[in-house]
Amino acid sequence: MMRLLARPMAFLALSAALLALLAGCANPLNRPDPERRFYSIAAPRPQAAPQTQDRTVLKVRPLRVSPAYQGREMVYRMDEARYVPDFYNAFFVRPATALTQLTSEWLGRSGLFGNVVDSNSRVADTHLLEGMINALYADFRDPANPKAVLEAQFFLLKNKNDDYSVVFSKSYRQEVPFSASAGSAGALAEAYGTAFARILGELEADLRTAMK
């Protein structure tokens, strides 16, 4: 009789253990994921310059971005060889699209060209701007002094009877410190904006000389 009772009791104990194990495994699945945050890069030109009255038309092609920084996730450089993407802190718009738009808006307010249009415009251009973003990361190699690093290269081409020739090219690099305290992703986005505004300011000054 004792043997007959032992089997049901053992079965109940095993069942209880399995239910407890399943309950323990289910708890992490019911936990909400950490909140994902999105940030924008802003680099508005402080003041619009008087618009030129000539008939020049600058067409801005979409900026290309190095494959390491094409995604929406922010990228952190931890040491000489290790780069880490941050899934939970990302750009609201992909860098290529955002930085192209900022470039068009900045040069459109510079007064350097009669008109500034994007690559989808059917307006015939007199000049073409191409660019490449070669670096876009937060440098944490010195954890106490992190920096936003942004490096870009631009080419200005002149259109003569649909024959384009390079009249200007230059690479730019900016490193802007930011706070590594709580909310540092927002501070990093602001630092990127500062860095790109400085680059666009330098580009504008160089183009002003090249257009003379």
Residue pairs with C-beta under 8 A, 6 or more apart in sequence:
34 88
35 88
36 87
36 88
36 89
36 90
37 88
37 89
37 90
37 185
38 72
38 90
38 91
38 92
39 74
39 89
39 90
39 91
39 92
39 185
39 186
39 188
39 189
40 91
40 92
40 93
40 98
40 189
41 91
41 95
41 98
41 99
41 102
41 189
41 192
41 193
41 196
42 102
42 190
42 193
43 102
43 106
43 193
43 194
43 196
43 197
43 200
44 105
44 106
44 197
45 105
45 106
45 109
45 110
45 197
45 200
47 109
48 109
48 111
49 109
49 110
49 111
49 112
50 111
51 111
51 114
52 111
52 112
52 113
52 114
53 114
54 113
54 114
55 114
55 126
56 112
56 113
56 114
56 115
56 126
56 127
56 211
57 113
57 114
57 115
57 116
57 117
57 123
57 124
57 125
57 126
57 127
58 107
58 112
58 113
58 115
58 116
58 117
58 125
58 126
58 127
58 128
58 129
59 117
59 118
59 119
59 121
59 123
59 125
59 127
59 128
59 129
60 100
60 103
60 104
60 107
60 116
60 117
60 118
60 119
60 129
61 100
61 119
61 128
61 129
61 130
61 131
62 96
62 97
62 100
62 119
63 96
63 99
63 100
63 103
63 131
63 132
63 133
63 152
64 96
64 131
64 132
64 133
65 94
65 95
65 96
65 99
65 132
65 133
65 136
66 132
66 133
66 134
66 135
66 136
68 75
68 83
68 137
69 75
69 95
69 133
69 135
69 136
69 137
70 94
70 95
70 96
71 85
71 90
71 94
72 90
72 91
72 92
72 93
72 94
72 95
73 85
73 86
73 87
73 89
73 90
73 91
74 85
74 86
74 89
74 90
74 91
74 138
74 185
74 188
75 83
75 84
75 85
75 86
75 136
75 137
75 138
76 83
76 84
76 85
76 86
76 137
76 138
76 140
77 83
77 137
77 138
77 139
77 140
77 141
77 149
78 84
78 140
78 141
79 141
80 141
83 137
86 185
89 185
89 188
91 98
91 189
92 98
95 133
95 136
96 133
99 133
99 152
99 196
100 118
100 131
102 196
102 200
103 129
103 131
103 200
104 116
104 118
106 197
106 200
106 204
107 113
107 116
107 129
107 200
107 204
107 207
108 116
110 204
110 207
110 208
112 204
112 207
112 208
112 211
113 126
113 127
115 123
117 123
117 125
124 159
125 159
126 158
126 159
127 156
127 157
127 158
127 159
128 156
128 157
128 158
128 159
128 164
129 154
129 155
129 156
129 157
130 154
130 155
130 157
131 152
131 153
131 154
131 155
132 152
132 153
133 150
133 151
133 152
134 151
134 152
134 153
134 171
135 149
135 150
135 151
135 173
136 149
136 150
136 151
136 192
137 149
138 146
138 147
138 148
138 149
138 178
138 188
139 146
139 147
139 148
139 149
139 175
140 146
140 180
143 180
144 180
145 177
146 177
146 178
146 180
146 184
146 188
147 175
147 176
147 177
147 178
147 191
148 175
148 176
148 177
148 178
148 188
148 191
148 192
148 194
148 195
149 173
149 174
149 175
149 195
150 173
150 174
150 176
150 192
150 195
150 196
150 199
151 171
151 172
151 173
151 174
152 171
152 172
152 173
152 196
152 199
153 169
153 170
153 171
153 172
154 168
154 169
154 170
154 172
154 203
155 166
155 168
155 169
156 166
156 167
156 168
156 169
156 207
156 210
157 164
157 165
157 166
157 167
158 164
158 165
158 167
167 210
168 206
168 207
168 210
170 203
170 206
172 199
172 202
172 203
174 194
174 195
174 196
174 198
174 199
175 195
176 191
176 192
176 194
176 195
176 198
177 191
178 184
178 187
178 188
178 190
178 191
179 187
181 187
